[in-house]
Amino acid sequence: MLGTVLYGPGDIRCEEVEEPKILAPTDALVKLSASCICGSDLWPYRGLQPVIEPMHMGHEYCGVVVEVGSAVRTVKPGQFVVGSFCISDNTCPHCLFGFQSSCEQREFMSRAQAPYARVPLADGTLVATPDLPADDLIPSLLAASDVLGTGWYAADAARVQPGSTAVVVGDGAVGLMGVLAARHMGAERIVAMSRHKARQDLALEFGATDIVSERGTAGVARIRELTGGVGAESVLECVGTQESMEQAINCARPGGSIGFVGVPHGVQLDGQGLFFAQKSLLGGPAPVRRFLPHLMALVLERKINPGKVFDLTLPLADVAEGYRAMDGRRAIKTLPRV
């Protein structure tokens, strides 16, 4: 079958790869209905994360189960499933505490930019829909696998409350999902920090009330102006750079919360500055499995439409163009047809 493999910075290929097999009794094989390119895939693609050996790409996925291992009990062949990018047993102490992304058996999903995928720990990782979903819901269910769940976690970690003000730093797919999440959680004012018209428009459609195009100290000053000099109760950091993290922290009011989900690259924080700022930080890889049942229900009931974040669809064979488009900010998120 065809699959996506990254050989080095800028060198992404769609080529013949081995078809997955059941390797453990807890595995499931899934025929993928859709896969996509994640913003985090761009870190190694850009050379900002080392590629020691060829990387089989893809960690966002949904589809129909075709085979399960002998120990799998909660999903069966023929069911449509969505799974988290973090593999978890959903039974260890960390999972039961709601942090499946720190599962004692944690693995990170890979090889999902392909027609079929093996999912370890299927019972703890996959969630089945009651029936086969309508085709037009597939992109939104796919989004729940990572980008929607990650944006949702950013809002949850930032303690977005009804009537509050939330600021979203980052206008990629995760940031846009953070806007959607903050709106659904009842934030009264949602400020999307973005410089790109198409992303601004989608942020407004998802529920943003204000757009701030300034960055860095100018961006912080603009947030202060909008909040009467106070700052925001909740800030969602969805990028992962030094500038974006500093911007997020400085946009929050004393006692405010920052949910950071952008994978940090070169980020260093000033301990004394944090001490006197009196702001809380919670983040890391999103425990998507905690939110999956709720998010899938919202999609199936057509209460949210996160699939709108996919603005480029290509055949899997043209996946390299999908990477180039996202790298050049010509696309927010690419969906390669499998």
Residue pairs with C-beta under 8 A, 6 or more apart in sequence:
1 16
1 17
1 19
1 114
1 115
1 116
2 14
2 15
2 16
2 17
2 114
2 115
2 316
2 317
3 14
3 15
3 16
3 17
3 56
3 57
3 58
3 111
3 113
3 114
4 12
4 13
4 14
4 56
4 57
4 58
4 113
4 114
4 316
4 319
4 336
5 12
5 13
5 14
5 15
5 17
5 54
5 55
5 56
5 57
6 12
6 13
6 41
6 44
6 45
6 51
6 54
6 55
6 57
7 13
7 51
7 54
8 47
8 51
9 44
9 45
9 46
9 47
9 51
10 45
10 46
10 47
12 45
12 57
12 319
12 320
12 323
13 320
14 316
14 317
14 318
14 319
14 320
17 56
17 111
17 114
19 116
20 29
20 111
20 116
20 117
20 118
21 29
21 118
22 28
22 29
22 67
22 68
22 69
22 118
23 118
23 120
24 69
24 120
25 69
25 70
25 71
25 72
26 69
26 71
26 72
26 120
26 121
26 122
26 123
27 68
27 69
27 72
27 118
27 119
27 120
27 122
28 65
28 67
28 68
28 69
28 72
28 75
28 81
28 118
28 119
28 122
28 126
29 65
29 66
29 67
29 68
29 116
29 117
29 118
29 119
30 61
30 62
30 63
30 64
30 65
30 66
30 81
30 83
30 116
30 117
30 118
30 119
30 126
31 63
31 64
31 65
31 66
31 115
31 116
32 61
32 62
32 63
32 112
32 114
32 115
32 116
32 117
32 338
33 62
33 63
33 64
33 80
33 138
33 142
33 338
34 61
34 62
34 63
34 138
34 139
34 142
34 335
34 337
34 338
35 58
35 60
35 61
35 112
35 113
35 114
35 142
35 316
35 335
35 336
35 338
36 60
36 113
36 142
36 310
36 333
36 334
36 335
36 336
37 57
37 113
37 319
37 322
37 323
37 326
37 333
37 334
37 336
38 59
38 60
38 85
38 146
38 147
38 173
38 333
39 147
39 172
39 173
39 174
39 326
39 333
40 263
41 57
41 323
42 323
42 326
42 327
43 49
43 263
43 265
44 50
44 51
44 55
45 323
45 327
46 327
48 265
49 265
55 110
56 110
56 111
56 114
57 110
57 111
57 112
57 113
58 109
58 110
58 111
58 112
58 113
58 114
58 117
59 85
59 108
59 109
59 110
59 112
59 145
59 146
60 85
60 109
60 112
60 142
60 143
60 145
60 146
60 147
61 82
61 83
61 109
61 112
61 117
61 119
61 142
61 145
62 80
62 81
62 82
62 83
62 138
62 141
62 142
62 144
62 145
63 80
63 81
63 117
64 78
64 79
64 80
64 81
64 132
65 75
65 76
65 77
65 78
65 79
65 80
65 81
65 126
65 128
66 77
66 116
67 77
68 75
68 76
68 77
68 122
69 122
71 123
72 122
72 123
73 123
74 122
74 123
74 126
74 128
75 81
75 122
75 123
75 126
75 128
79 128
79 129
80 128
80 129
80 131
80 132
80 133
80 141
81 126
81 127
81 128
81 129
82 126
82 127
82 129
82 141
82 142
82 144
82 145
82 292
82 296
83 109
83 119
83 122
83 125
83 126
83 127
83 145
84 100
84 101
84 109
84 125
84 145
84 146
84 149
84 287
84 288
84 289
84 292
85 108
85 109
85 145
85 146
85 285
85 288
86 100
86 101
86 103
86 106
86 107
86 108
86 109
86 125
86 285
86 286
86 287
86 288
86 289
87 103
87 105
87 106
87 107
87 108
87 109
87 119
87 120
87 121
87 124
87 125
88 95
88 100
88 101
88 103
88 105
88 106
88 121
88 124
88 125
88 289
89 95
89 103
89 104
89 105
89 121
89 123
89 124
90 100
90 103
90 121
90 123
90 124
90 125
90 289
91 124
92 103
92 104
92 105
93 104
94 100
94 102
94 103
94 104
95 103
95 124
95 289
98 287
98 290
99 287
99 290
100 124
100 287
100 288
100 289
100 290
101 284
101 285
101 286
101 287
101 288
101 289
102 284
102 285
102 287
103 124
105 121
107 120
107 121
109 117
109 119
111 117
111 118
113 316
113 319
113 336
113 338
114 316
114 338
115 316
115 338
119 125
119 126
124 289
125 289
127 289
127 292
127 293
127 296
129 141
129 296
129 300
130 300
133 141
133 300
136 307
137 299
137 300
137 302
137 307
138 307
139 306
139 307
139 310
139 335
140 148
140 299
140 304
140 305
140 306
140 307
141 296
141 299
141 300
141 307
142 307
142 335
143 173
143 177
143 306
143 307
143 309
143 310
144 288
144 291
144 292
144 295
144 296
144 299
144 306
145 288
146 286
146 288
147 173
147 174
147 177
147 306
147 309
147 333
148 177
148 180
148 181
148 295
148 306
149 286
149 288
149 291
149 292
149 295
150 174
150 177
150 238
150 261
150 286
150 288
151 173
151 174
151 175
151 176
151 177
151 178
151 179
151 180
151 181
151 236
151 238
151 261
152 177
152 178
152 181
152 286
152 291
152 295
153 259
153 261
153 286
153 287
153 288
153 291
154 168
154 174
154 178
154 181
154 236
154 237
154 238
154 259
154 260
154 261
154 283
154 286
155 166
155 178
155 181
155 182
155 185
155 234
155 236
155 259
156 181
156 185
156 259
156 291
157 257
157 258
157 259
157 260
157 261
157 282
157 283
158 166
158 234
158 235
158 236
158 257
158 258
158 259
158 282
159 233
159 234
159 257
159 259
159 280
160 166
160 181
160 182
160 185
160 186
160 187
160 233
160 234
161 185
161 186
161 187
161 233
161 234
162 185
162 186
162 187
162 188
163 186
163 187
163 188
164 186
164 187
164 188
164 189
164 232
164 233
164 234
165 187
165 188
165 189
165 190
165 191
165 227
165 232
165 233
165 234
166 182
166 187
166 189
166 190
166 191
166 232
166 233
166 234
166 235
166 236
167 190
167 191
167 193
167 223
167 232
167 234
167 235
167 236
167 248
167 251
167 252
168 175
168 178
168 179
168 182
168 190
168 191
168 192
168 193
168 203
168 208
168 235
168 236
168 238
169 175
169 193
169 235
169 236
169 237
169 238
169 239
169 244
169 247
169 248
169 251
170 178
170 193
170 236
170 237
170 238
170 239
170 244
170 262
171 192
171 193
171 194
171 195
171 196
171 199
171 200
171 203
172 199
172 238
172 239
172 332
172 333
173 309
173 332
173 333
174 238
174 261
174 262
175 192
175 194
175 203
175 236
175 238
175 239
176 192
176 199
176 202
176 203
176 206
176 309
176 332
177 206
177 306
177 309
178 236
178 238
178 261
179 190
179 192
179 203
179 206
179 207
179 208
180 206
180 207
180 304
180 306
182 190
182 207
182 234
182 236
183 190
183 206
183 207
183 208
184 207
184 298
184 304
187 234
188 209
189 209
189 210
189 226
190 207
190 208
190 209
190 210
191 208
191 209
191 210
191 211
191 212
191 223
191 226
191 232
192 199
192 200
192 203
192 204
192 208
192 210
192 211
192 212
193 211
193 212
193 213
193 214
193 215
193 219
193 247
194 200
194 203
194 211
194 212
194 213
195 213
195 215
196 329
198 311
198 332
199 332
200 208
200 211
202 308
202 309
202 332
203 211
204 211
205 308
206 308
210 226
212 219
212 222
212 223
212 226
214 221
214 222
215 243
215 247
216 243
216 246
216 247
217 250
219 247
219 251
220 247
220 250
220 251
223 231
223 232
223 251
224 230
224 231
227 253
230 253
231 250
231 251
231 252
231 253
231 254
231 256
232 251
232 252
232 253
232 256
233 252
233 253
233 255
233 256
233 257
234 252
234 256
234 257
234 259
235 248
235 249
235 251
235 252
235 256
235 257
235 258
235 259
236 248
236 258
236 259
236 261
237 244
237 245
237 247
237 248
237 258
237 259
237 260
237 261
237 262
237 283
238 244
238 261
238 262
239 245
239 262
240 260
240 262
240 263
240 264
240 265
240 267
241 262
241 265
241 266
241 267
242 266
242 267
242 268
244 262
245 260
245 262
245 264
245 267
245 269
248 258
248 260
249 258
249 269
249 274
249 277
249 279
249 281
252 258
252 277
252 279
253 279
254 277
254 278
254 279
255 278
255 279
256 279
256 280
257 279
257 280
257 281
257 282
258 279
258 280
258 281
258 282
258 283
259 282
259 283
260 281
260 282
260 283
260 284
261 283
261 284
261 285
261 286
274 281
295 304
298 304
299 305
299 306
309 332
309 333
310 332
310 333
310 334
310 335
311 331
311 332
311 333
312 322
312 325
312 326
312 330
312 331
312 332
312 333
312 334
312 335
313 334
313 335
313 336
313 337
314 321
314 322
314 334
314 335
314 336
314 337
315 336
315 337
316 336
316 337
316 338
318 336
319 334
319 336
322 331
322 334
322 336
323 334
324 330
325 331
325 334
326 332
326 333
326 334
